[in-house]
Amino acid sequence: MTQEITLTQPDDWHIHIRDDLILQAVLPHTARVFARAIIMPNLKPPIATTEQALAYRKRILAAVPAGIDFSPLMTLYLTDNTQPEEIRKAKASGYIHAVKFYPAGATTNSAFGVRDLNQVDAVLNTMQQEGVPLLIHGEVVDKSVDIFDREAVFIEQHLIPLRQKFPELKVVLEHITTQQAVDYVLSQDDKIAATITPHHLLLNRNAMFEGGIQPHYYCLPIIKRETHRQALLQAATSGNSKFFLGTDSAPHLKQFKETSCGCAGIYSAHAALELYASVFEEQNALDKLEGFASFYGADFYGLPRNSNKVRLFKQPWQLPESISIGEDRLIPMFAGRTLEWSVCFVK
């Protein structure tokens, strides 16, 4: 049985770190392991301009613990009012690496998202020309569509026409959750890739209802059937470079999860790489973890692979029951459980 593995330092290609007190509390969890991270722009107000993204970047860098080298990779929030010139300005900044598309109303802080993709053709064409990737929250918002089908319907109704219209646009289908998403990504060219979260690899939809409603397992896209989880496991551990690590770690205070209308999001940054290691070990695929965690995302974004190393070794540790944020608390994924893998940073 493998007791230790050494990996090129990984990156997180999809994460929420919020702002202010939450940012200060959660960023060290990511920065201790990951060299870089694609930062989601769905703040209030959203990060929709280059100036806002650069100011947010400064706040993030100010929260990085002393002695740690961490690079936030910024994104813009695509709105109905985004202009092509903003894309060119973002690209020229050198710090903004993608644009995020939220269908309006699809998830947390998505009210300013796009209502009709056809209305932003000029922006998407500029992104295609400039080589700026489009990161997609792939769900329809039509209330007549079952919540468990919204990803598959989005692919059919929106993603397929989008890629036909803009075949050279680089696209990341974020946090995929279904067999249909896996099959679609596999059927396409190298301009499309997908991120996969630890919670969609470790949980199926039963987890939300065991012993009653479990609000800390509620996320969007929602966790699906076991057959879909198995498809994600196969994709993540296959060694196919179209699939790479993106935690979608999303912190919400306990009071906003355990309420009559709880927020969607699972916080996993406190143990992200360790959680992925447990998945890959269970699938007898630890030899595939480095590509998924450290290589494929960087290659897709056209960035150099990291040179530092991290070491994972078997040393059980107990996850915290909660994480303090000012006078509030955050409940992390698998709170209080024991994980078998631990991380040691090696330069």
C-alpha positions as CSV (number, residue, x, y, z in Angstrom):
1,M,0.0,0.0,0.0
2,T,1.4,3.4,-1.0
3,Q,2.4,5.5,2.0
4,E,3.8,8.5,0.3
5,I,3.7,10.3,-3.0
6,T,5.3,13.5,-4.3
7,L,3.6,15.8,-6.8
8,T,4.4,18.9,-8.7
9,Q,2.7,21.7,-6.7
10,P,-1.0,21.8,-7.9
11,D,-3.3,24.6,-8.8
12,D,-7.0,25.1,-8.1
13,W,-8.8,26.1,-11.3
14,H,-12.1,27.1,-9.7
15,I,-12.4,28.6,-6.2
16,H,-14.5,31.1,-4.3
17,I,-12.7,33.1,-1.6
18,R,-15.1,35.9,-1.0
19,D,-13.8,39.1,0.6
20,D,-13.0,40.9,3.9
21,L,-13.2,38.6,6.9
22,I,-14.1,35.5,5.0
23,L,-11.2,36.0,2.5
24,Q,-8.7,36.4,5.4
25,A,-10.0,33.2,7.0
26,V,-10.1,30.9,4.0
27,L,-7.3,32.0,1.7
28,P,-4.5,30.4,3.9
29,H,-6.2,27.0,3.4
30,T,-5.7,27.3,-0.4
31,A,-2.4,29.1,-0.4
32,R,-0.7,26.5,1.9
33,V,-1.0,23.9,-0.9
34,F,-1.9,25.5,-4.3
35,A,0.5,27.7,-6.2
36,R,-2.2,29.4,-8.2
37,A,-6.0,29.5,-8.2
38,I,-8.7,30.8,-10.6
39,I,-10.7,33.3,-8.5
40,M,-14.4,33.4,-9.0
41,P,-15.8,37.0,-9.5
42,N,-19.3,36.6,-8.1
43,L,-18.9,39.1,-5.2
44,K,-21.4,41.8,-4.3
45,P,-21.1,43.8,-6.5
46,P,-19.6,41.5,-9.1
47,I,-16.0,41.8,-10.3
48,A,-17.0,43.0,-13.8
49,T,-14.2,45.4,-14.8
50,T,-10.5,45.2,-15.1
51,E,-10.1,47.8,-12.4
52,Q,-12.3,45.9,-10.0
53,A,-10.4,42.7,-10.7
54,L,-7.0,44.3,-10.1
55,A,-8.2,45.9,-6.9
56,Y,-9.6,42.5,-5.7
57,R,-6.2,41.0,-6.6
58,K,-4.5,43.4,-4.3
59,R,-6.8,42.5,-1.4
60,I,-6.1,38.8,-2.0
61,L,-2.4,39.3,-2.0
62,A,-2.6,41.3,1.2
63,A,-4.3,38.2,2.8
64,V,-1.6,35.7,1.7
65,P,0.3,34.5,4.8
66,A,3.9,35.7,5.1
67,G,6.4,33.4,3.5
68,I,4.0,31.8,1.1
69,D,4.2,32.3,-2.7
70,F,0.6,32.3,-4.1
71,S,-0.7,33.8,-7.3
72,P,-4.4,34.6,-7.7
73,L,-5.5,34.3,-11.3
74,M,-8.3,36.8,-11.8
75,T,-11.5,36.5,-13.8
76,L,-14.2,38.9,-15.0
77,Y,-18.0,38.4,-14.4
78,L,-19.7,38.4,-17.8
79,T,-22.8,40.7,-17.8
80,D,-25.3,41.9,-20.4
81,N,-23.3,45.1,-20.4
82,T,-19.8,43.8,-20.8
83,Q,-18.1,45.4,-23.8
84,P,-15.4,44.0,-26.2
85,E,-13.0,46.7,-25.1
86,E,-13.2,45.4,-21.5
87,I,-12.0,42.1,-22.7
88,R,-9.0,43.6,-24.5
89,K,-8.2,45.7,-21.5
90,A,-8.4,42.6,-19.2
91,K,-6.1,40.6,-21.5
92,A,-3.6,43.4,-21.7
93,S,-3.4,43.6,-17.8
94,G,-1.6,40.3,-17.7
95,Y,-3.5,39.3,-14.5
96,I,-7.0,38.4,-15.8
97,H,-7.1,34.9,-17.2
98,A,-10.7,34.2,-18.0
99,V,-14.3,35.4,-18.1
100,K,-17.0,33.7,-16.1
101,F,-20.5,33.1,-17.5
102,Y,-23.3,32.7,-14.9
103,P,-26.8,32.3,-16.3
104,A,-28.8,35.0,-14.4
105,G,-30.3,33.4,-11.3
106,A,-28.5,30.1,-11.6
107,T,-26.5,30.1,-8.4
108,T,-25.0,32.3,-5.6
109,N,-24.7,36.0,-6.5
110,S,-25.6,35.4,-10.2
111,A,-28.3,38.0,-10.4
112,F,-26.1,40.1,-12.7
113,G,-25.4,37.2,-15.0
114,V,-26.3,37.0,-18.7
115,R,-29.9,36.5,-19.6
116,D,-29.4,35.6,-23.3
117,L,-26.0,34.4,-24.6
118,N,-27.0,35.7,-28.1
119,Q,-26.8,39.2,-26.8
120,V,-23.1,39.0,-26.0
121,D,-21.8,37.7,-29.3
122,A,-19.5,40.6,-29.8
123,V,-17.8,40.0,-26.4
124,L,-17.5,36.2,-27.1
125,N,-16.0,36.9,-30.5
126,T,-13.4,39.2,-28.9
127,M,-12.6,36.5,-26.3
128,Q,-12.1,34.0,-29.1
129,Q,-9.8,36.4,-30.9
130,E,-7.8,37.3,-27.8
131,G,-7.6,33.7,-26.5
132,V,-9.5,34.4,-23.3
133,P,-11.2,31.3,-22.0
134,L,-14.9,31.3,-21.1
135,L,-15.7,29.6,-17.8
136,I,-19.3,28.3,-17.7
137,H,-21.7,27.5,-14.9
138,G,-23.6,25.1,-17.1
139,E,-27.2,25.0,-15.9
140,V,-30.4,26.3,-17.4
141,V,-32.6,28.5,-15.1
142,D,-35.9,27.4,-16.6
143,K,-38.0,26.4,-13.5
144,S,-39.9,23.9,-15.6
145,V,-36.7,21.8,-15.9
146,D,-36.0,19.4,-13.0
147,I,-33.0,20.6,-11.0
148,F,-31.2,17.3,-11.5
149,D,-31.5,17.8,-15.3
150,R,-30.4,21.4,-15.7
151,E,-26.8,20.6,-16.6
152,A,-27.7,18.1,-19.4
153,V,-30.4,20.5,-20.8
154,F,-27.9,23.4,-20.7
155,I,-25.4,21.4,-22.9
156,E,-28.1,20.6,-25.4
157,Q,-29.8,24.0,-25.5
158,H,-26.9,26.4,-25.0
159,L,-23.4,24.9,-25.1
160,I,-23.7,23.0,-28.3
161,P,-24.9,26.1,-30.2
162,L,-22.3,28.3,-28.5
163,R,-19.5,26.1,-29.7
164,Q,-20.9,25.9,-33.2
165,K,-20.9,29.7,-33.3
166,F,-17.5,30.2,-31.7
167,P,-15.5,27.0,-32.5
168,E,-12.1,28.6,-31.5
169,L,-13.3,29.9,-28.2
170,K,-11.6,28.1,-25.3
171,V,-14.3,26.9,-22.9
172,V,-14.1,25.3,-19.4
173,L,-17.4,23.6,-18.4
174,E,-17.1,24.1,-14.6
175,H,-17.8,21.6,-11.9
176,I,-19.4,19.0,-14.1
177,T,-21.8,16.6,-12.4
178,T,-23.3,14.3,-15.0
179,Q,-22.5,11.4,-17.4
180,Q,-23.8,13.7,-20.2
181,A,-21.2,16.4,-19.4
182,V,-18.4,13.8,-19.4
183,D,-19.6,12.4,-22.7
184,Y,-19.9,15.8,-24.3
185,V,-16.4,16.9,-23.2
186,L,-14.9,13.7,-24.4
187,S,-16.6,14.1,-27.8
188,Q,-15.2,17.6,-28.4
189,D,-11.9,19.0,-29.6
190,D,-9.1,20.4,-27.4
191,K,-10.7,23.8,-27.0
192,I,-13.0,22.5,-24.3
193,A,-12.1,21.1,-20.9
194,A,-13.9,20.5,-17.5
195,T,-13.2,20.9,-13.9
196,I,-14.3,18.3,-11.3
197,T,-14.8,19.0,-7.6
198,P,-14.0,16.8,-4.6
199,H,-17.6,16.8,-3.4
200,H,-19.0,15.6,-6.7
201,L,-16.5,12.8,-6.7
202,L,-17.1,11.8,-3.0
203,L,-20.9,12.3,-2.7
204,N,-24.1,11.3,-4.4
205,R,-27.4,12.9,-3.8
206,N,-28.3,10.6,-1.0
207,A,-25.9,12.5,1.2
208,M,-28.2,15.5,1.3
209,F,-31.0,13.5,2.9
210,E,-29.3,11.0,5.3
211,G,-31.0,11.4,8.7
212,G,-32.8,14.5,7.5
213,I,-31.9,17.5,5.4
214,Q,-28.1,18.1,5.3
215,P,-27.7,21.7,4.3
216,H,-23.9,21.6,4.2
217,Y,-24.1,19.1,1.3
218,Y,-26.3,21.4,-0.7
219,C,-24.5,23.0,-3.7
220,L,-25.1,24.1,-7.3
221,P,-24.9,22.2,-9.6
222,I,-26.6,19.9,-7.2
223,I,-25.1,16.5,-6.4
224,K,-26.5,13.8,-8.7
225,R,-27.2,10.1,-8.8
226,E,-24.5,7.4,-8.1
227,T,-24.3,6.6,-11.8
228,H,-23.2,10.1,-12.5
229,R,-20.7,10.1,-9.7
230,Q,-19.2,6.9,-11.2
231,A,-18.8,8.7,-14.5
232,L,-17.0,11.6,-12.9
233,L,-14.7,9.2,-11.0
234,Q,-13.8,7.5,-14.3
235,A,-13.2,10.8,-16.0
236,A,-11.1,12.3,-13.2
237,T,-8.8,9.3,-12.8
238,S,-8.5,8.4,-16.5
239,G,-5.5,10.5,-17.2
240,N,-7.4,12.4,-19.9
241,S,-6.1,15.9,-20.0
242,K,-9.5,17.4,-20.6
243,F,-10.4,16.9,-16.9
244,F,-8.6,18.8,-14.1
245,L,-8.9,20.0,-10.6
246,G,-11.3,22.7,-9.6
247,T,-12.6,22.6,-6.1
248,D,-15.5,25.1,-6.4
249,S,-14.8,25.5,-2.7
250,A,-17.5,28.0,-1.6
251,P,-17.5,29.3,1.9
252,H,-20.8,30.4,3.5
253,L,-21.3,31.2,7.2
254,K,-23.1,28.6,9.2
255,Q,-26.1,30.9,9.8
256,F,-26.7,31.2,6.1
257,K,-26.5,27.4,5.4
258,E,-28.7,26.3,8.4
259,T,-31.7,28.5,7.7
260,S,-35.1,28.3,6.0
261,C,-33.5,29.1,2.6
262,G,-29.9,28.0,2.8
263,C,-27.1,29.1,0.5
264,A,-25.6,26.7,-2.1
265,G,-22.0,25.8,-1.7
266,I,-19.6,23.3,-0.1
267,Y,-16.4,24.4,1.6
268,S,-13.5,22.0,0.8
269,A,-10.4,24.2,0.7
270,H,-9.3,23.2,4.2
271,A,-8.5,19.7,2.9
272,A,-8.8,19.8,-0.9
273,L,-5.7,17.9,-2.0
274,E,-6.1,15.4,0.7
275,L,-9.7,14.7,-0.3
276,Y,-8.7,14.2,-4.0
277,A,-5.9,11.9,-2.9
278,S,-8.5,9.7,-1.0
279,V,-10.6,9.5,-4.2
280,F,-7.6,8.6,-6.4
281,E,-6.4,6.0,-3.9
282,E,-9.8,4.4,-3.8
283,Q,-9.8,4.2,-7.6
284,N,-6.2,2.7,-7.6
285,A,-5.2,5.7,-9.6
286,L,-2.7,7.6,-7.4
287,D,-0.4,7.7,-10.4
288,K,-2.9,9.8,-12.3
289,L,-3.3,12.4,-9.5
290,E,-0.4,14.6,-10.6
291,G,-1.7,15.1,-14.1
292,F,-5.2,16.0,-12.9
293,A,-4.0,18.3,-10.1
294,S,-0.8,19.8,-11.4
295,F,-0.4,19.6,-15.2
296,Y,-3.6,19.6,-17.3
297,G,-5.1,22.9,-16.0
298,A,-1.9,24.8,-16.5
299,D,-1.5,23.3,-20.0
300,F,-5.1,24.3,-21.0
301,Y,-4.6,27.9,-19.8
302,G,-1.3,28.2,-21.5
303,L,0.6,28.7,-18.3
304,P,3.9,27.1,-17.2
305,R,3.7,24.1,-14.9
306,N,4.9,24.7,-11.4
307,S,8.4,23.7,-10.3
308,N,7.9,23.3,-6.5
309,K,6.7,20.0,-5.0
310,V,4.3,18.8,-2.4
311,R,4.4,15.5,-0.6
312,L,1.3,13.5,0.4
313,F,1.9,10.9,3.1
314,K,-0.3,8.6,5.2
315,Q,-0.8,10.3,8.5
316,P,-4.4,10.4,9.8
317,W,-5.7,13.7,11.0
318,Q,-9.1,15.0,12.2
319,L,-10.8,17.7,10.2
320,P,-12.1,20.7,12.2
321,E,-15.7,20.7,13.3
322,S,-15.9,24.4,12.3
323,I,-13.7,27.3,11.2
324,S,-14.0,30.6,13.0
325,I,-14.7,33.7,11.0
326,G,-14.9,36.7,13.3
327,E,-17.8,35.9,15.7
328,D,-19.3,33.5,13.2
329,R,-18.4,29.9,12.0
330,L,-18.0,28.1,8.8
331,I,-18.7,24.3,8.6
332,P,-16.2,22.6,6.3
333,M,-16.8,19.5,4.2
334,F,-16.6,16.3,6.3
335,A,-16.4,18.3,9.5
336,G,-15.0,16.3,12.3
337,R,-14.1,13.2,10.2
338,T,-10.6,11.7,9.9
339,L,-8.6,11.8,6.7
340,E,-5.8,9.4,6.0
341,W,-3.7,11.7,3.8
342,S,-1.7,14.7,5.0
343,V,0.3,17.3,3.0
344,C,3.8,18.4,3.4
345,F,5.2,21.2,1.3
346,V,8.6,20.5,-0.3
347,K,10.3,23.1,-2.5
